[in-house]
Amino acid sequence: MEPIEILKQFNSCYVNIQAIAQDENWLLLLADKKIDPEAATHLSDVLHYLSEVMGCVEEIVEVKFNQDAEL
């Protein structure tokens, strides 16, 4: 899998998880205390770490793009 494909996959995961974090049903589960409140923290952590890893992969994609542009 090429770095750009990896970045796209991570981005897709990020978008999907962000949609869950903003979903009304998820928010109601948290508000009604039907799930451990720590779940919201864990979900935020996942989004944070996905964002961080995407930044790392973006650097590789940019380097590869610049190398290809020089050829």
C-alpha positions in Angstrom: 0.0 0.0 0.0 1.4 3.4 -1.0 1.7 6.1 1.6 -1.1 8.2 0.0 -3.4 5.2 0.3 -2.5 4.7 3.9 -3.2 8.4 4.5 -6.6 8.1 2.8 -7.5 5.1 4.9 -6.5 6.9 8.1 -8.5 9.9 7.0 -11.5 7.8 6.3 -11.3 6.2 9.8 -11.0 9.7 11.3 -14.1 11.0 9.4 -16.1 7.9 10.5 -15.1 8.1 14.1 -15.7 11.8 14.2 -19.2 11.2 12.9 -19.8 8.8 15.7 -18.5 11.3 18.3 -21.0 13.8 16.9 -23.9 11.4 16.5 -27.0 12.2 18.5 -27.4 8.6 19.7 -23.8 8.5 21.0 -24.3 11.8 22.8 -27.5 10.5 24.3 -25.8 7.3 25.6 -23.2 9.6 27.3 -25.8 12.0 28.7 -28.0 9.1 30.0 -24.9 7.5 31.5 -25.7 4.2 29.7 -22.0 3.8 29.0 -18.9 4.6 31.0 -18.2 8.4 30.7 -14.6 7.4 30.0 -15.8 6.2 26.6 -16.0 9.9 25.5 -12.4 10.4 26.6 -11.2 7.3 24.8 -13.0 8.4 21.6 -11.4 11.8 21.8 -8.0 10.1 22.4 -8.5 7.9 19.3 -9.3 11.0 17.2 -6.2 12.8 18.6 -3.9 9.9 17.9 -5.3 9.3 14.4 -4.7 13.0 13.7 -1.1 12.7 14.9 -0.4 9.6 12.8 -1.9 11.3 9.8 0.5 14.2 10.3 3.4 11.8 10.3 2.2 10.0 7.1 1.5 13.4 5.4 5.2 14.2 5.8 6.1 11.1 4.0 3.6 11.8 1.2 4.9 15.3 0.8 8.5 14.1 0.6 7.5 11.5 -2.0 5.5 14.1 -3.9 8.4 16.5 -3.9 10.8 13.8 -5.1 8.5 12.8 -7.9 8.1 16.5 -8.9 11.8 16.9 -9.2 12.1 14.0 -11.7 
